[in-house]
Amino acid sequence: MGERLPGTKYVVVKKLGQGGMGVVVEVVKEPGIRGVAKIIHPDLAADPDFRRRFFDEVRILAKLDHPNIVRVTDYDQLEDGTPYFVMELLTGSTVRQVFRTRSVQPAHLYQIMRGLLEGLSYAHTHDPPIVHRDIKTENVFIHLPAHGDPCIKVIDFGVAGGDAIVEEKGLFVGTPGYAAPEQLRGKPVTPQADLYSA
């Protein structure tokens, strides 16, 4: 914390999370530009399959310019060649966090679903369609900007399919509790799988 990411202009503010593929940290760059950096785990950076999946996520997010989808602002590599990308900094919480702490009124549920479905509709209209493949409460974020109304953001396109991505034949990708039946069977998925998850 407080140190510069090696080979970049970004200073780490705090760690936000860590997963199987890497770490997510809040960063800042002069003159006060804030964001969230997703950095692939150094041990995985040398693995061509993991690098491909990471690059796929960056490429997908870079093409998606919609108010209900998290936006990529930068992409590069650290001093040692480890790839990373930077997204807009969101404030608020995931839908899962909200559901765990309080009940949600029908009008708010409607706004959440509307934002989620509008973001998915935009991704699905690409040719070929971009399918998220892991729609769940953890990947739907309620963004509370400093000014303006709350906004739903679809996040984490790490296992998205479509757009010339090499699909994993017969391999299940997603979260069992939310996945469509064809997805659970490891079959190719279409935008309908995202709608089922939603």
N, CA, C and O of each residue as an XYZ file, in Angstrom:
792
protein
N       0.832     -1.182      0.000
C       0.000      0.000      0.000
C       0.875      1.244      0.000
O       1.886      1.299      0.701
N       0.491      2.227     -0.776
C       1.262      3.462     -0.834
C       2.455      3.400     -1.754
O       3.143      4.406     -1.930
N       2.726      2.245     -2.349
C       3.866      2.112     -3.263
C       3.384      2.054     -4.705
O       2.250      1.670     -4.993
N       4.288      2.450     -5.605
C       3.982      2.452     -7.029
C       4.029      1.031     -7.580
O       4.921      0.256     -7.233
N       3.065      0.687     -8.442
C       3.150     -0.594     -9.145
C       4.391     -0.534    -10.025
O       4.529      0.396    -10.819
N       5.297     -1.501     -9.906
C       6.581     -1.455    -10.629
C       6.406     -1.243    -12.138
O       5.696     -1.991    -12.809
N       7.071     -0.208    -12.646
C       7.020      0.075    -14.074
C       5.795      0.840    -14.527
O       5.567      0.973    -15.729
N       4.984      1.358    -13.578
C       3.781      2.109    -13.943
C       3.753      3.445    -13.207
O       4.618      3.727    -12.378
N       2.752      4.261    -13.520
C       2.552      5.531    -12.816
C       1.491      5.396    -11.720
O       1.134      6.382    -11.075
N       0.993      4.183    -11.514
C      -0.075      3.963    -10.543
C       0.469      3.634     -9.155
O       1.387      2.826     -9.008
N      -0.118      4.280     -8.133
C       0.230      4.019     -6.736
C      -0.924      3.237     -6.111
O      -2.089      3.587     -6.302
N      -0.603      2.186     -5.370
C      -1.627      1.344     -4.746
C      -2.215      2.059     -3.535
O      -1.486      2.492     -2.642
N      -3.533      2.176     -3.516
C      -4.238      2.791     -2.391
C      -4.628      1.708     -1.386
O      -4.359      1.840     -0.192
N      -5.261      0.639     -1.869
C      -5.627     -0.476     -0.991
C      -5.996     -1.691     -1.826
O      -6.328     -1.583     -3.007
N      -5.929     -2.842     -1.185
C      -6.310     -4.096     -1.829
C      -7.816     -4.262     -1.711
O      -8.387     -4.073     -0.637
N      -8.459     -4.617     -2.826
C      -9.909     -4.772     -2.829
C     -10.328     -6.235     -2.834
O     -11.407     -6.578     -2.352
N      -9.479     -7.090     -3.375
C      -9.846     -8.500     -3.436
C      -8.770     -9.322     -4.107
O      -7.833     -8.795     -4.706
N      -8.929    -10.634     -3.990
C      -7.975    -11.542     -4.608
C      -8.718    -12.806     -5.008
O      -9.572    -13.297     -4.270
N      -8.383    -13.330     -6.191
C      -9.009    -14.544     -6.677
C      -7.970    -15.484     -7.234
O      -6.767    -15.289     -7.059
N      -8.453    -16.505     -7.908
C      -7.566    -17.513     -8.464
C      -6.648    -16.985     -9.549
O      -5.541    -17.491     -9.734
N      -7.115    -15.946    -10.282
C      -6.317    -15.433    -11.387
C      -5.415    -14.275    -11.005
O      -4.446    -13.994    -11.710
N      -5.711    -13.596     -9.904
C      -4.879    -12.454     -9.564
C      -5.448    -11.634     -8.431
O      -6.231    -12.114     -7.612
N      -5.029    -10.378     -8.409
C      -5.406     -9.476     -7.327
C      -6.024     -8.213     -7.915
O      -5.696     -7.805     -9.030
N      -6.925     -7.601     -7.145
C      -7.575     -6.359     -7.553
C      -7.265     -5.304     -6.497
O      -7.512     -5.511     -5.309
N      -6.718     -4.164     -6.942
C      -6.334     -3.096     -6.021
C      -6.856     -1.753     -6.508
O      -6.970     -1.511     -7.709
N      -7.169     -0.891     -5.560
C      -7.501      0.492     -5.904
C      -6.197      1.231     -6.135
O      -5.253      1.090     -5.357
N      -6.137      2.026     -7.211
C      -4.916      2.746     -7.550
C      -5.227      4.208     -7.829
O      -6.375      4.585     -8.062
N      -4.176      5.025     -7.799
C      -4.302      6.434     -8.146
C      -3.084      6.840     -8.966
O      -1.971      6.375     -8.719
N      -3.306      7.705     -9.935
C      -2.228      8.216    -10.782
C      -2.349      9.731    -10.817
O      -3.453     10.270    -10.895
N      -1.213     10.417    -10.758
C      -1.237     11.887    -10.791
C      -1.951     12.355    -12.052
O      -1.745     11.768    -13.114
N      -2.782     13.388    -11.975
C      -3.007     14.293    -10.845
C      -4.225     13.900    -10.001
O      -5.072     14.748     -9.720
N      -4.323     12.669     -9.605
C      -5.453     12.228     -8.782
C      -6.456     11.384     -9.536
O      -7.619     11.310     -9.138
N      -6.035     10.747    -10.615
C      -6.920      9.880    -11.388
C      -7.001      8.533    -10.680
O      -5.998      7.835    -10.528
N      -8.213      8.179    -10.249
C      -8.398      6.954     -9.477
C      -8.979      5.848    -10.351
O      -9.689      6.107    -11.322
N      -8.659      4.612     -9.980
C      -9.173      3.473    -10.718
C      -8.975      2.190     -9.936
O      -8.539      2.205     -8.785
N      -9.302      1.087    -10.577
C      -9.128     -0.242     -9.991
C      -8.285     -1.064    -10.949
O      -8.650     -1.237    -12.112
N      -7.157     -1.571    -10.464
C      -6.261     -2.371    -11.304
C      -6.470     -3.848    -11.017
O      -6.516     -4.271     -9.862
N      -6.595     -4.628    -12.084
C      -6.669     -6.083    -11.968
C      -5.360     -6.627    -12.516
O      -5.030     -6.421    -13.684
N      -4.613     -7.326    -11.657
C      -3.270     -7.795    -12.012
C      -3.256     -9.314    -11.974
O      -3.614     -9.918    -10.962
N      -2.843     -9.932    -13.073
C      -2.784    -11.390    -13.122
C      -1.705    -11.877    -12.157
O      -0.675    -11.225    -11.985
N      -1.947    -13.016    -11.537
C      -0.985    -13.593    -10.590
C       0.321    -13.878    -11.328
O       0.291    -14.479    -12.402
N       1.478    -13.461    -10.779
C       2.766    -13.649    -11.469
C       3.038    -15.095    -11.900
O       3.614    -15.330    -12.962
N       2.620    -16.068    -11.068
C       2.844    -17.470    -11.417
C       2.030    -17.894    -12.635
O       2.411    -18.812    -13.360
N       0.902    -17.213    -12.852
C       0.046    -17.562    -13.978
C       0.391    -16.767    -15.235
O       0.005    -17.145    -16.342
N       1.118    -15.668    -15.059
C       1.418    -14.779    -16.188
C       2.186    -15.501    -17.291
O       2.081    -15.138    -18.463
N       2.958    -16.523    -16.920
C       3.750    -17.260    -17.915
C       2.938    -18.346    -18.606
O       3.378    -18.896    -19.615
N       1.762    -18.664    -18.079
C       0.910    -19.706    -18.660
C       0.116    -19.116    -19.826
O      -0.672    -18.193    -19.621
N       0.306    -19.631    -21.047
C      -0.376    -19.070    -22.224
C      -1.899    -19.074    -22.103
O      -2.549    -18.138    -22.570
N      -2.489    -20.115    -21.482
C      -3.944    -20.177    -21.357
C      -4.477    -19.084    -20.437
O      -5.484    -18.447    -20.743
N      -3.806    -18.870    -19.320
C      -4.242    -17.827    -18.396
C      -4.039    -16.441    -18.993
O      -4.879    -15.558    -18.824
N      -2.930    -16.253    -19.686
C      -2.692    -14.958    -20.345
C      -3.766    -14.692    -21.388
O      -4.261    -13.572    -21.513
N      -4.123    -15.735    -22.137
C      -5.158    -15.583    -23.165
C      -6.478    -15.169    -22.538
O      -7.144    -14.263    -23.038
N      -6.868    -15.830    -21.435
C      -8.128    -15.502    -20.767
C      -8.092    -14.059    -20.242
O      -9.084    -13.336    -20.340
N      -6.975    -13.656    -19.699
C      -6.826    -12.292    -19.187
C      -6.941    -11.285    -20.329
O      -7.656    -10.289    -20.213
N      -6.228    -11.546    -21.442
C      -6.293    -10.651    -22.601
C      -7.709    -10.599    -23.161
O      -8.172     -9.541    -23.588
N      -8.406    -11.750    -23.159
C      -9.779    -11.785    -23.650
C     -10.671    -10.850    -22.846
O     -11.484    -10.116    -23.409
N     -10.510    -10.881    -21.509
C     -11.330    -10.019    -20.663
C     -11.071     -8.552    -20.973
O     -12.009     -7.758    -21.053
N      -9.805     -8.187    -21.148
C      -9.458     -6.797    -21.477
C     -10.058     -6.405    -22.816
O     -10.657     -5.338    -22.949
N      -9.895     -7.274    -23.807
C     -10.387     -6.971    -25.155
C     -11.902     -6.809    -25.169
O     -12.439     -5.921    -25.832
N     -12.581     -7.678    -24.429
C     -14.042     -7.591    -24.353
C     -14.455     -6.282    -23.694
O     -15.273     -5.544    -24.243
N     -13.893     -5.987    -22.517
C     -14.291     -4.784    -21.789
C     -13.963     -3.517    -22.566
O     -14.713     -2.543    -22.503
N     -12.855     -3.517    -23.294
C     -12.479     -2.330    -24.070
C     -13.508     -2.018    -25.145
O     -13.671     -0.860    -25.529
N     -14.203     -3.038    -25.635
C     -15.204     -2.837    -26.692
C     -16.566     -2.437    -26.154
O     -17.403     -1.922    -26.896
N     -16.792     -2.670    -24.872
C     -18.113     -2.432    -24.297
C     -18.182     -1.047    -23.669
O     -17.603     -0.806    -22.610
N     -18.886     -0.153    -24.322
C     -19.040      1.222    -23.848
C     -20.511      1.452    -23.546
O     -21.277      1.883    -24.408
N     -20.894      1.159    -22.316
C     -22.303      1.257    -21.928
C     -22.378      1.650    -20.453
O     -21.569      1.180    -19.652
N     -23.326      2.494    -20.084
C     -23.394      2.955    -18.689
C     -23.638      1.840    -17.673
O     -23.390      2.038    -16.484
N     -24.116      0.675    -18.108
C     -24.379     -0.426    -17.188
C     -23.306     -1.509    -17.218
O     -23.525     -2.617    -16.730
N     -22.147     -1.190    -17.791
C     -21.018     -2.130    -17.829
C     -19.773     -1.384    -17.358
O     -19.499     -0.269    -17.802
N     -19.022     -2.015    -16.453
C     -17.801     -1.380    -15.942
C     -16.874     -1.056    -17.120
O     -16.761     -1.844    -18.058
N     -16.213      0.107    -17.067
C     -15.415      0.607    -18.188
C     -13.923      0.443    -17.931
O     -13.429      0.747    -16.845
N     -13.202     -0.048    -18.962
C     -11.737     -0.153    -18.893
C     -11.133      1.185    -19.298
O     -11.556      1.791    -20.283
N     -10.134      1.650    -18.530
C      -9.513      2.937    -18.832
C      -8.046      2.810    -19.254
O      -7.489      3.744    -19.831
N      -7.410      1.654    -18.971
C      -5.990      1.510    -19.305
C      -5.609      0.040    -19.308
O      -6.267     -0.785    -18.675
N      -4.545     -0.277    -20.024
C      -4.014     -1.635    -20.061
C      -2.515     -1.564    -20.331
O      -2.070     -0.780    -21.169
N      -1.744     -2.376    -19.628
C      -0.291     -2.386    -19.837
C       0.290     -3.589    -19.107
O      -0.434     -4.527    -18.773
N       1.601     -3.564    -18.859
C       2.230     -4.622    -18.077
C       3.200     -4.010    -17.084
O       3.732     -2.918    -17.288
N       3.417     -4.759    -15.982
C       4.343     -4.308    -14.953
C       5.775     -4.451    -15.450
O       6.018     -4.960    -16.544
N       6.702     -4.001    -14.646
C       8.121     -4.034    -14.987
C       8.592     -5.438    -15.378
O       9.441     -5.592    -16.256
N       8.032     -6.458    -14.718
C       8.448     -7.836    -14.992
C       7.641     -8.506    -16.102
O       7.800     -9.700    -16.354
N       6.772     -7.737    -16.765
C       5.974     -8.286    -17.867
C       4.615     -8.800    -17.464
O       3.862     -9.269    -18.317
N       4.272     -8.729    -16.181
C       2.958     -9.178    -15.715
C       1.878     -8.238    -16.234
O       1.951     -7.033    -15.994
N       0.874     -8.762    -16.941
C      -0.164     -7.878    -17.483
C      -1.157     -7.407    -16.425
O      -1.420     -8.101    -15.443
N      -1.696     -6.220    -16.649
C      -2.745     -5.685    -15.785
C      -3.626     -4.768    -16.612
O      -3.230     -4.304    -17.682
N      -4.830     -4.509    -16.102
C      -5.640     -3.454    -16.710
C      -6.322     -2.661    -15.612
O      -6.469     -3.131    -14.484
N      -6.738     -1.443    -15.962
C      -7.355     -0.534    -15.002
C      -8.784     -0.237    -15.439
O      -9.051      0.055    -16.605
N      -9.694     -0.321    -14.474
C     -11.111     -0.031    -14.717
C     -11.523      1.193    -13.915
O     -10.805      1.650    -13.026
N     -12.700      1.710    -14.255
C     -13.242      2.818    -13.475
C     -13.442      2.371    -12.025
O     -13.752      1.209    -11.763
N     -13.265      3.285    -11.108
C     -13.461      3.014     -9.688
C     -14.948      3.153     -9.374
O     -15.548      4.203     -9.605
N     -15.528      2.084     -8.847
C     -16.938      2.105     -8.471
C     -17.056      2.243     -6.962
O     -16.233      1.711     -6.218
N     -18.073      2.952     -6.515
C     -18.350      3.057     -5.085
C     -19.746      2.504     -4.842
O     -20.662      2.723     -5.634
N     -19.892      1.797     -3.756
C     -21.175      1.179     -3.460
C     -20.959     -0.255     -3.039
O     -20.047     -0.541     -2.263
N     -21.781     -1.165     -3.535
C     -21.662     -2.564     -3.144
C     -22.293     -3.462     -4.197
O     -23.052     -3.015     -5.056
N     -21.956     -4.740     -4.103
C     -22.569     -5.703     -5.016
C     -23.990     -5.982     -4.563
O     -24.358     -5.705     -3.422
N     -24.781     -6.531     -5.466
C     -26.148     -6.903     -5.115
C     -26.128     -7.959     -4.012
O     -26.992     -7.955     -3.135
N     -25.160     -8.851     -4.050
C     -25.057     -9.878     -2.998
C     -24.881     -9.239     -1.619
O     -25.522     -9.640     -0.649
N     -23.992     -8.228     -1.550
C     -23.770     -7.553     -0.264
C     -25.045     -6.876      0.228
O     -25.342     -6.894      1.422
N     -25.790     -6.286     -0.687
C     -27.035     -5.609     -0.313
C     -28.052     -6.627      0.187
O     -28.694     -6.407      1.214
N     -28.205     -7.739     -0.528
C     -29.170     -8.763     -0.126
C     -28.843     -9.348      1.248
O     -29.745     -9.761      1.976
N     -27.572     -9.384      1.599
C     -27.167     -9.963      2.887
C     -27.434     -9.022      4.060
O     -27.535     -9.468      5.203
N     -27.549     -7.729      3.783
C     -27.673     -6.769      4.880
C     -29.080     -6.217      5.066
O     -29.412     -5.741      6.151
N     -29.910     -6.269      4.036
C     -31.262     -5.695      4.184
C     -32.199     -6.233      3.105
O     -31.770     -6.802      2.101
N     -33.474     -6.034      3.345
C     -34.456     -6.406      2.328
C     -34.498     -5.302      1.272
O     -34.192     -4.143      1.551
N     -34.875     -5.681      0.083
C     -34.900     -4.736     -1.028
C     -36.334     -4.609     -1.531
O     -37.010     -5.607     -1.779
N     -36.780     -3.382     -1.675
C     -38.142     -3.117     -2.115
C     -38.308     -3.464     -3.598
O     -37.346     -3.386     -4.363
N     -39.530     -3.847     -4.008
C     -39.768     -4.209     -5.417
C     -39.319     -3.136     -6.414
O     -38.808     -3.464     -7.485
N     -39.502     -1.874     -6.074
C     -39.097     -0.799     -6.999
C     -37.586     -0.814     -7.209
O     -37.109     -0.556     -8.314
N     -36.828     -1.117     -6.146
C     -35.370     -1.180     -6.274
C     -34.952     -2.432     -7.027
O     -34.008     -2.394     -7.816
N     -35.649     -3.551     -6.790
C     -35.367     -4.779     -7.549
C     -35.571     -4.539     -9.039
O     -34.802     -5.017     -9.872
N     -36.616     -3.794     -9.356
C     -36.887     -3.468    -10.759
C     -35.719     -2.679    -11.357
O     -35.291     -2.970    -12.473
N     -35.199     -1.687    -10.632
C     -34.090     -0.884    -11.136
C     -32.826     -1.719    -11.310
O     -32.078     -1.535    -12.271
N     -32.594     -2.640    -10.372
C     -31.427     -3.525    -10.486
C     -31.546     -4.385    -11.742
O     -30.611     -4.472    -12.538
N     -32.711     -5.020    -11.907
C     -32.896     -5.898    -13.069
C     -32.877     -5.110    -14.381
O     -32.352     -5.584    -15.389
N     -33.441     -3.929    -14.361
C     -33.444     -3.118    -15.578
C     -32.018     -2.773    -16.009
O     -31.671     -2.909    -17.182
N     -31.185     -2.322    -15.047
C     -29.799     -1.986    -15.366
C     -29.018     -3.204    -15.829
O     -28.251     -3.133    -16.789
N     -29.219     -4.332    -15.134
C     -28.539     -5.568    -15.513
C     -28.917     -5.991    -16.924
O     -28.044     -6.305    -17.733
N     -30.214     -6.002    -17.225
C     -30.675     -6.465    -18.536
C     -30.296     -5.498    -19.655
O     -30.047     -5.927    -20.782
N     -30.248     -4.207    -19.362
C     -29.827     -3.253    -20.395
C     -28.346     -3.437    -20.720
O     -27.951     -3.369    -21.884
N     -27.517     -3.674    -19.683
C     -26.103     -3.936    -19.926
C     -25.904     -5.222    -20.718
O     -25.109     -5.260    -21.657
N     -26.625     -6.274    -20.341
C     -26.515     -7.550    -21.055
C     -27.007     -7.423    -22.491
O     -26.399     -7.970    -23.411
N     -28.107     -6.704    -22.682
C     -28.637     -6.528    -24.034
C     -27.599     -5.875    -24.940
O     -27.443     -6.267    -26.096
N     -26.894     -4.883    -24.412
C     -25.849     -4.218    -25.187
C     -24.733     -5.205    -25.545
O     -24.294     -5.251    -26.694
N     -24.271     -5.997    -24.564
C     -23.204     -6.975    -24.832
C     -23.671     -8.025    -25.838
O     -22.896     -8.471    -26.684
N     -24.926     -8.411    -25.741
C     -25.455     -9.460    -26.613
C     -25.677     -8.997    -28.046
O     -25.807     -9.827    -28.945
N     -25.723     -7.683    -28.278
C     -25.955     -7.187    -29.644
C     -24.684     -7.121    -30.469
O     -24.744     -6.784    -31.652
N     -23.521     -7.437    -29.877
C     -22.279     -7.482    -30.645
C     -22.325     -8.651    -31.621
O     -23.088     -9.597    -31.425
N     -21.520     -8.588    -32.659
C     -21.491     -9.648    -33.663
C     -20.093    -10.247    -33.746
O     -19.203     -9.612    -34.312
N     -19.859    -11.454    -33.202
C     -20.842    -12.305    -32.505
C     -21.146    -11.773    -31.108
O     -20.403    -10.949    -30.574
N     -22.249    -12.251    -30.518
C     -22.633    -11.758    -29.191
C     -21.566    -12.060    -28.142
O     -20.875    -13.076    -28.219
N     -21.441    -11.165    -27.161
C     -20.571    -11.392    -26.016
C     -21.458    -11.911    -24.883
O     -22.385    -11.229    -24.447
N     -21.163    -13.117    -24.418
C     -21.939    -13.755    -23.362
C     -21.105    -13.733    -22.081
O     -19.984    -14.242    -22.064
N     -21.633    -13.157    -21.030
C     -20.897    -13.003    -19.777
C     -20.540    -14.352    -19.154
O     -19.398    -14.555    -18.742
N     -21.485    -15.262    -19.080
C     -21.355    -16.640    -18.587
C     -21.193    -16.763    -17.080
O     -21.026    -17.874    -16.576
N     -21.237    -15.655    -16.344
C     -21.150    -15.768    -14.882
C     -21.967    -14.672    -14.200
O     -21.493    -13.999    -13.284
N     -23.210    -14.508    -14.671
C     -24.091    -13.521    -14.055
C     -24.562    -14.074    -12.717
O     -25.181    -15.136    -12.648
N     -24.255    -13.330    -11.653
C     -24.666    -13.694    -10.298
C     -24.652    -12.421     -9.465
O     -24.189    -11.378     -9.926
N     -25.158    -12.505     -8.244
C     -25.296    -11.292     -7.432
C     -23.951    -10.625     -7.142
O     -23.895     -9.409     -6.958
N     -22.851    -11.414     -7.097
C     -21.532    -10.830     -6.856
C     -21.034    -10.018     -8.045
O     -20.171     -9.156     -7.881
N     -21.564    -10.279     -9.243
C     -21.086     -9.610    -10.453
C     -22.034     -8.522    -10.957
O     -21.929     -8.064    -12.095
N     -22.957     -8.122    -10.092
C     -23.843     -6.983    -10.388
C     -23.599     -5.963     -9.288
O     -23.844     -6.238     -8.113
N     -23.119     -4.789     -9.667
C     -22.680     -3.779     -8.703
C     -23.623     -2.582     -8.721
O     -24.004     -2.103     -9.789
N     -23.996     -2.104     -7.546
C     -24.811     -0.892     -7.424
C     -23.845      0.265     -7.180
O     -23.358      0.462     -6.067
N     -23.581      1.021     -8.236
C     -22.619      2.121     -8.177
C     -23.314      3.378     -7.670
O     -24.360      3.777     -8.184
N     -22.716      3.995     -6.654
C     -23.257      5.221     -6.066
C     -22.293      6.367     -6.356
O     -21.401      6.640     -5.553
N     -22.461      7.043     -7.494
C     -21.534      8.126     -7.837
C     -21.684      9.305     -6.885
O     -22.709      9.461     -6.221
N     -20.647     10.128     -6.833
C     -20.688     11.312     -5.973
C     -21.803     12.254     -6.399
O     -22.398     12.941     -5.569
N     -22.085     12.282     -7.701
C     -23.162     13.125     -8.238
C     -24.001     12.280     -9.178
O     -23.468     11.481     -9.948
N     -25.290     12.451     -9.117
C     -26.176     11.699    -10.002
C     -26.811     10.516     -9.294
O     -26.583     10.267     -8.111
N     -27.615      9.800    -10.062
C     -28.381      8.682     -9.513
C     -27.555      7.407     -9.450
O     -26.593      7.253    -10.202
N     -27.926      6.484     -8.552
C     -27.270      5.171     -8.526
C     -27.382      4.491     -9.885
O     -28.335      4.719    -10.631
N     -26.407      3.662    -10.192
C     -26.350      3.018    -11.511
C     -25.895      1.567    -11.337
O     -24.974      1.285    -10.570
N     -26.536      0.667    -12.044
C     -26.156     -0.745    -12.014
C     -25.015     -0.966    -12.999
O     -25.053     -0.477    -14.128
N     -23.991     -1.714    -12.557
C     -22.848     -2.028    -13.405
C     -22.619     -3.542    -13.415
O     -22.514     -4.167    -12.359
N     -22.544     -4.118    -14.601
C     -22.158     -5.519    -14.734
C     -20.632     -5.559    -14.668
O     -19.961     -4.834    -15.402
N     -20.080     -6.407    -13.789
C     -18.630     -6.474    -13.609
C     -18.124     -7.894    -13.852
O     -18.917     -8.824    -14.001
N     -16.819     -8.056    -13.892
C     -16.111     -9.335    -13.981
C     -16.481    -10.150    -15.219
O     -17.286    -11.080    -15.162
N     -15.871     -9.772    -16.332
C     -16.046    -10.504    -17.584
C     -14.940    -11.538    -17.782
O     -14.607    -11.885    -18.916
N     -14.373    -12.028    -16.685
C     -13.229    -12.936    -16.746
C     -13.485    -14.261    -17.417
O     -12.537    -14.892    -17.882
N     -14.738    -14.719    -17.491
C     -15.028    -15.988    -18.168
C     -16.012    -15.789    -19.313
O     -16.697    -16.727    -19.721
N     -16.081    -14.556    -19.833
C     -17.011    -14.272    -20.916
C     -16.668    -15.072    -22.163
O     -15.521    -15.467    -22.372
N     -17.679    -15.302    -22.983
C     -17.494    -16.023    -24.239
C     -18.000    -15.188    -25.396
O     -18.676    -14.176    -25.211
N     -17.655    -15.636    -26.601
C     -18.052    -14.908    -27.802
C     -16.916    -14.057    -28.325
O     -15.801    -14.107    -27.806
N     -17.203    -13.270    -29.360
C     -16.228    -12.342    -29.924
C     -14.907    -13.024    -30.274
O     -13.834    -12.507    -29.964
N     -14.992    -14.201    -30.928
C     -13.825    -14.952    -31.418
C     -12.971    -15.533    -30.307
O     -11.824    -15.909    -30.547
N     -13.508    -15.615    -29.086
C     -12.770    -16.230    -27.993
C     -12.773    -17.741    -28.201
O     -13.790    -18.315    -28.590
N     -11.645    -18.381    -27.946
C     -11.555    -19.834    -28.054
C     -12.318    -20.449    -26.884
O     -11.915    -20.294    -25.731
N     -13.412    -21.143    -27.173
C     -14.216    -21.743    -26.124
C     -13.577    -23.034    -25.619
O     -12.891    -23.732    -26.366
N     -13.808    -23.340    -24.355
C     -13.304    -24.559    -23.753
C     -14.315    -25.663    -24.009
O     -15.340    -25.720    -23.328
N     -14.060    -26.531    -24.959
C     -15.000    -27.571    -25.343
C     -15.256    -28.522    -24.179
O     -14.327    -29.089    -23.604
N     -16.547    -28.687    -23.842
C     -16.937    -29.631    -22.820
C     -16.574    -29.227    -21.402
O     -16.719    -30.028    -20.478
N     -16.103    -27.994    -21.211
C     -15.681    -27.543    -19.886
C     -16.724    -26.593    -19.315
O     -17.156    -25.656    -19.986
N     -17.127    -26.842    -18.069
C     -18.085    -25.944    -17.428
C     -17.395    -24.672    -16.984
O     -16.339    -24.708    -16.351
N     -18.005    -23.542    -17.324
C     -17.509    -22.235    -16.899
C     -18.695    -21.472    -16.329
O     -19.734    -21.357    -16.979
N     -18.543    -20.951    -15.117
C     -19.627    -20.205    -14.494
C     -19.769    -20.565    -13.030
O     -18.822    -21.041    -12.405
N     -20.962    -20.336    -12.479
C     -21.271    -20.648    -11.084
C     -22.490    -21.555    -11.050
O     -23.553    -21.163    -11.531
N     -22.366    -22.770    -10.491
C     -23.446    -23.756    -10.557
C     -24.823    -23.249    -10.147
O     -25.807    -23.568    -10.815
N     -24.928    -22.478     -9.083
C     -26.227    -22.012     -8.616
C     -26.948    -21.066     -9.561
O     -28.145    -20.826     -9.404
N     -26.237    -20.530    -10.533
C     -26.819    -19.556    -11.453
C     -26.807    -20.025    -12.914
O     -27.516    -19.459    -13.746
N     -26.031    -21.026    -13.225
C     -25.788    -21.416    -14.617
C     -26.995    -22.070    -15.264
O     -27.766    -22.771    -14.608
N     -27.149    -21.832    -16.566
C     -28.198    -22.460    -17.362
C     -27.879    -23.948    -17.546
O     -26.715    -24.340    -17.473
N     -28.902    -24.780    -17.783
C     -28.673    -26.226    -17.938
C     -27.633    -26.573    -18.994
O     -26.785    -27.434    -18.759
N     -27.679    -25.916    -20.160
C     -26.700    -26.226    -21.211
C     -25.289    -25.839    -20.793
O     -24.313    -26.464    -21.208
N     -25.192    -24.810    -19.973
C     -23.898    -24.369    -19.457
C     -23.333    -25.415    -18.487
O     -22.142    -25.723    -18.522
N     -24.195    -25.954    -17.627
C     -23.777    -26.981    -16.676
C     -23.264    -28.231    -17.391
O     -22.399    -28.942    -16.880
N     -23.814    -28.488    -18.590
C     -23.388    -29.660    -19.355
C     -22.126    -29.391    -20.170
O     -21.649    -30.277    -20.879
N     -21.580    -28.173    -20.078
C     -20.359    -27.843    -20.810
C     -20.586    -27.598    -22.275
O     -19.648    -27.685    -23.069
N     -21.828    -27.287    -22.661
C     -22.145    -27.040    -24.072
C     -21.981    -25.554    -24.386
O     -21.987    -24.727    -23.475
N     -21.837    -25.211    -25.658
C     -21.729    -23.792    -26.027
C     -22.953    -23.018    -25.546
O     -24.076    -23.520    -25.592
N     -22.724    -21.803    -25.089
C     -23.826    -21.006    -24.565
C     -24.127    -19.826    -25.478
O     -23.275    -19.367    -26.239
N     -25.348    -19.356    -25.382
C     -25.833    -18.211    -26.144
C     -26.262    -17.136    -25.137
O     -26.235    -17.374    -23.930
N     -26.652    -15.966    -25.625
C     -27.118    -14.928    -24.694
C     -28.250    -15.398    -23.766
O     -28.424    -14.856    -22.675
N     -29.020    -16.412    -24.205
C     -30.109    -16.905    -23.369
C     -29.600    -17.444    -22.028
O     -30.321    -17.413    -21.031
N     -28.357    -17.938    -22.005
C     -27.780    -18.441    -20.745
C     -27.627    -17.305    -19.745
O     -27.869    -17.496    -18.554
N     -27.228    -16.126    -20.210
C     -27.115    -14.968    -19.321
C     -28.482    -14.568    -18.795
O     -28.621    -14.206    -17.626
N     -29.499    -14.633    -19.659
C     -30.846    -14.265    -19.241
C     -31.365    -15.254    -18.194
O     -32.028    -14.862    -17.234
N     -31.058    -16.532    -18.389
C     -31.440    -17.549    -17.404
C     -30.799    -17.217    -16.053
O     -31.467    -17.255    -15.020
N     -29.501    -16.892    -16.066
C     -28.797    -16.558    -14.826
C     -29.392    -15.308    -14.174
O     -29.551    -15.247    -12.955
N     -29.716    -14.321    -14.997
C     -30.315    -13.091    -14.465
C     -31.652    -13.383    -13.800
O     -32.303    -12.469    -13.295
